[in-house]
Amino acid sequence: MEKVIISAALTGVSTFREQTPYVPITPEEIADQAYESWKAGASIVHIHVREEDGTPSMNFEKFEKTVKLIRERCDVVINLTTSGGIGLTDEVRIRPFYELKPEIASYDAGTMNWQHRTVFENRPEFLEKLAKRMKEVNVKPEVEIFDTGMIYNTMYYASKGLIDDPIYFQFVLGAPGGMTATVKNLLHLKESIPEGSIWSAFGIGKGHLPIMYATLALGGNIRVGLEDNIYYSKGVLAKSNAELVERAVRVVKEFGKQPATPDEAREILKLRK
């Protein structure tokens, strides 16, 4: 039976307690929700950290504590962000995955106007450095794609031997400044990546369910979580990341497929043990 990787994006940078009391902020809260998401059926957890006041952060000590707490409790695949804020130095963005060596780290494959307010900068020299550093410590890039041009950026670095097959693409649809969350855009992105690539997708906010259903219909993997969507249904807040994972598991099974275990996800993505 076909296996589907379910990623849980637990915290992010744009979900705040003023919007929902359920977003995890502290290392302990994030680790708890990672564990509960794993129990619910997620094979990967995507990790951001925050300062005590909820401010997005790339604080190494908080990453270190969060990763330690998760690893003590379960074998979920850990995916650390390299994009926990705007205007950060290259080394601040690289240090968490370089020292903690998760199996996956995010690789945002281009610069974009973020939420129509500022610039999310990923310079060519940074992308090359990022790919080289990931290769050094055997961390697989999760290539986050906000528009079509980022696919071709990725293929450039792959042609230089810096990103290995199978490339793991994560299509981000509905971010202000990126491609809108439509099935037409999803299909276009899916048809634009090289044959043999592994791909996943998610829609932000109200695009969450339509993109999840379309992704499963097209044979992709899925991502859910409070980073991307705080509602379980219209006007009803999701009470945890695990609640969103539980629904994803039910939907995957309704499609006649099965959620991948962490070890099955490792095999699919060709991750190191």
Secondary structure as GFF3:
##gff-version 3
##sequence-region A 1 273
A	DSSP	beta_strand	3	4	.	.	.	ID=ss1
A	DSSP	beta_strand	6	9	.	.	.	ID=ss2
A	DSSP	alpha_helix	27	40	.	.	.	ID=ss3
A	DSSP	beta_strand	44	47	.	.	.	ID=ss4
A	DSSP	beta_strand	49	50	.	.	.	ID=ss5
A	DSSP	beta_strand	56	57	.	.	.	ID=ss6
A	DSSP	alpha_helix	60	73	.	.	.	ID=ss7
A	DSSP	beta_strand	77	80	.	.	.	ID=ss8
A	DSSP	alpha_helix	90	100	.	.	.	ID=ss9
A	DSSP	beta_strand	104	108	.	.	.	ID=ss10
A	DSSP	beta_strand	112	114	.	.	.	ID=ss11
A	DSSP	beta_strand	118	120	.	.	.	ID=ss12
A	DSSP	alpha_helix	124	136	.	.	.	ID=ss13
A	DSSP	beta_strand	140	145	.	.	.	ID=ss14
A	DSSP	alpha_helix	148	159	.	.	.	ID=ss15
A	DSSP	beta_strand	168	173	.	.	.	ID=ss16
A	DSSP	alpha_helix	183	192	.	.	.	ID=ss17
A	DSSP	beta_strand	198	203	.	.	.	ID=ss18
A	DSSP	three_ten_helix	205	207	.	.	.	ID=ss19
A	DSSP	alpha_helix	208	218	.	.	.	ID=ss20
A	DSSP	beta_strand	221	224	.	.	.	ID=ss21
A	DSSP	beta_strand	231	233	.	.	.	ID=ss22
A	DSSP	beta_strand	236	237	.	.	.	ID=ss23
A	DSSP	alpha_helix	241	254	.	.	.	ID=ss24
A	DSSP	beta_strand	258	259	.	.	.	ID=ss25
A	DSSP	alpha_helix	262	269	.	.	.	ID=ss26
###
